Amino acid sequence: MRQLVIDTESDGLVDEATQFHCIVAKDISTKGRYEFYGDETVVGHHGSITCGVDYAFTPGDVLPIGHNLIGHDIPLVEKLT
């Protein structure tokens, strides 16, 4: 199971948000940093927001770690995907 430190950025808090700006995940084991953006022209881009959701929030495959996962990131993923 991958342990990922995850953060999302959007155009507002969960109640107001309509789109993601980015999802960033850092793998604890490999130290790899993965950045997923809605704008594919961003340098360091590893894929679309959909790829980021699949990578960082796959149930059973990922142990997510984050500052406000329960109050913001997970509800945002549930709302916008």
ZALOSE-97180 format. One record per residue (C-alpha): residue number from 1; x, y, z; residue in three letters. Coordinates in Angstrom, 1 decimal, decimal comma, m for minus. Layout:
BEGIN
<site i="NUM" c1="X" c2="Y" c3="Z" aa="ALA"/>
...
***
This chain:
BEGIN
<site i="1" c1="0,0" c2="0,0" c3="0,0" aa="MET"/>
<site i="2" c1="1,4" c2="3,4" c3="m1,0" aa="ARG"/>
<site i="3" c1="1,6" c2="6,1" c3="1,7" aa="GLN"/>
<site i="4" c1="1,0" c2="9,4" c3="0,1" aa="LEU"/>
<site i="5" c1="1,0" c2="12,9" c3="1,5" aa="VAL"/>
<site i="6" c1="m1,7" c2="14,6" c3="m0,5" aa="ILE"/>
<site i="7" c1="m2,9" c2="18,2" c3="m1,0" aa="ASP"/>
<site i="8" c1="m5,5" c2="19,6" c3="m3,4" aa="THR"/>
<site i="9" c1="m6,1" c2="23,2" c3="m4,5" aa="GLU"/>
<site i="10" c1="m9,4" c2="24,4" c3="m6,0" aa="SER"/>
<site i="11" c1="m11,2" c2="27,6" c3="m6,8" aa="ASP"/>
<site i="12" c1="m12,9" c2="27,6" c3="m3,4" aa="GLY"/>
<site i="13" c1="m13,8" c2="25,6" c3="m0,3" aa="LEU"/>
<site i="14" c1="m15,8" c2="22,5" c3="m0,7" aa="VAL"/>
<site i="15" c1="m19,2" c2="24,2" c3="m0,7" aa="ASP"/>
<site i="16" c1="m18,3" c2="26,7" c3="m3,4" aa="GLU"/>
<site i="17" c1="m15,7" c2="24,8" c3="m5,4" aa="ALA"/>
<site i="18" c1="m16,3" c2="24,1" c3="m9,1" aa="THR"/>
<site i="19" c1="m12,9" c2="23,0" c3="m10,3" aa="GLN"/>
<site i="20" c1="m9,5" c2="21,7" c3="m9,2" aa="PHE"/>
<site i="21" c1="m6,4" c2="23,7" c3="m9,8" aa="HIS"/>
<site i="22" c1="m4,1" c2="20,9" c3="m8,8" aa="CYS"/>
<site i="23" c1="m3,5" c2="17,7" c3="m6,9" aa="ILE"/>
<site i="24" c1="0,0" c2="17,1" c3="m5,5" aa="VAL"/>
<site i="25" c1="1,1" c2="13,8" c3="m3,9" aa="ALA"/>
<site i="26" c1="4,4" c2="12,8" c3="m2,3" aa="LYS"/>
<site i="27" c1="5,2" c2="9,1" c3="m1,9" aa="ASP"/>
<site i="28" c1="6,6" c2="8,5" c3="1,6" aa="ILE"/>
<site i="29" c1="8,6" c2="5,4" c3="0,4" aa="SER"/>
<site i="30" c1="10,1" c2="6,6" c3="m2,9" aa="THR"/>
<site i="31" c1="10,2" c2="10,4" c3="m2,1" aa="LYS"/>
<site i="32" c1="8,7" c2="10,9" c3="m5,5" aa="GLY"/>
<site i="33" c1="6,5" c2="14,0" c3="m6,0" aa="ARG"/>
<site i="34" c1="3,6" c2="13,9" c3="m8,4" aa="TYR"/>
<site i="35" c1="1,8" c2="16,9" c3="m9,6" aa="GLU"/>
<site i="36" c1="m1,5" c2="16,8" c3="m11,5" aa="PHE"/>
<site i="37" c1="m3,0" c2="20,0" c3="m13,0" aa="TYR"/>
<site i="38" c1="m6,1" c2="21,1" c3="m14,9" aa="GLY"/>
<site i="39" c1="m3,7" c2="23,1" c3="m17,2" aa="ASP"/>
<site i="40" c1="m1,5" c2="20,6" c3="m19,0" aa="GLU"/>
<site i="41" c1="1,0" c2="23,3" c3="m20,0" aa="THR"/>
<site i="42" c1="2,3" c2="23,6" c3="m16,4" aa="VAL"/>
<site i="43" c1="5,9" c2="22,5" c3="m16,0" aa="VAL"/>
<site i="44" c1="6,3" c2="19,3" c3="m13,9" aa="GLY"/>
<site i="45" c1="2,9" c2="18,1" c3="m15,0" aa="HIS"/>
<site i="46" c1="2,3" c2="14,3" c3="m14,4" aa="HIS"/>
<site i="47" c1="m1,1" c2="14,1" c3="m15,8" aa="GLY"/>
<site i="48" c1="m4,7" c2="15,4" c3="m15,7" aa="SER"/>
<site i="49" c1="m6,8" c2="16,0" c3="m12,6" aa="ILE"/>
<site i="50" c1="m8,5" c2="12,7" c3="m13,4" aa="THR"/>
<site i="51" c1="m5,1" c2="10,9" c3="m13,4" aa="CYS"/>
<site i="52" c1="m4,3" c2="12,6" c3="m10,0" aa="GLY"/>
<site i="53" c1="m7,6" c2="11,4" c3="m8,5" aa="VAL"/>
<site i="54" c1="m6,9" c2="7,9" c3="m9,7" aa="ASP"/>
<site i="55" c1="m3,3" c2="8,0" c3="m8,4" aa="TYR"/>
<site i="56" c1="m3,9" c2="9,6" c3="m5,0" aa="ALA"/>
<site i="57" c1="m7,4" c2="8,5" c3="m4,0" aa="PHE"/>
<site i="58" c1="m7,7" c2="4,8" c3="m5,1" aa="THR"/>
<site i="59" c1="m9,4" c2="3,0" c3="m2,2" aa="PRO"/>
<site i="60" c1="m7,4" c2="0,1" c3="m0,9" aa="GLY"/>
<site i="61" c1="m4,3" c2="1,0" c3="m2,8" aa="ASP"/>
<site i="62" c1="m3,4" c2="4,3" c3="m1,0" aa="VAL"/>
<site i="63" c1="m3,0" c2="5,3" c3="2,6" aa="LEU"/>
<site i="64" c1="m3,7" c2="9,1" c3="2,3" aa="PRO"/>
<site i="65" c1="m2,0" c2="11,5" c3="4,7" aa="ILE"/>
<site i="66" c1="m2,8" c2="15,2" c3="4,7" aa="GLY"/>
<site i="67" c1="m3,6" c2="18,3" c3="6,7" aa="HIS"/>
<site i="68" c1="m7,4" c2="18,5" c3="6,0" aa="ASN"/>
<site i="69" c1="m8,2" c2="15,3" c3="4,1" aa="LEU"/>
<site i="70" c1="m11,4" c2="14,5" c3="5,9" aa="ILE"/>
<site i="71" c1="m12,8" c2="18,1" c3="6,0" aa="GLY"/>
<site i="72" c1="m11,7" c2="19,2" c3="2,5" aa="HIS"/>
<site i="73" c1="m9,7" c2="17,0" c3="0,1" aa="ASP"/>
<site i="74" c1="m11,8" c2="13,9" c3="0,2" aa="ILE"/>
<site i="75" c1="m15,2" c2="15,7" c3="0,1" aa="PRO"/>
<site i="76" c1="m13,8" c2="17,8" c3="m2,8" aa="LEU"/>
<site i="77" c1="m12,9" c2="14,7" c3="m4,8" aa="VAL"/>
<site i="78" c1="m16,3" c2="13,3" c3="m4,1" aa="GLU"/>
<site i="79" c1="m18,0" c2="16,5" c3="m5,2" aa="LYS"/>
<site i="80" c1="m16,0" c2="17,2" c3="m8,4" aa="LEU"/>
<site i="81" c1="m15,5" c2="13,7" c3="m9,8" aa="THR"/>
***
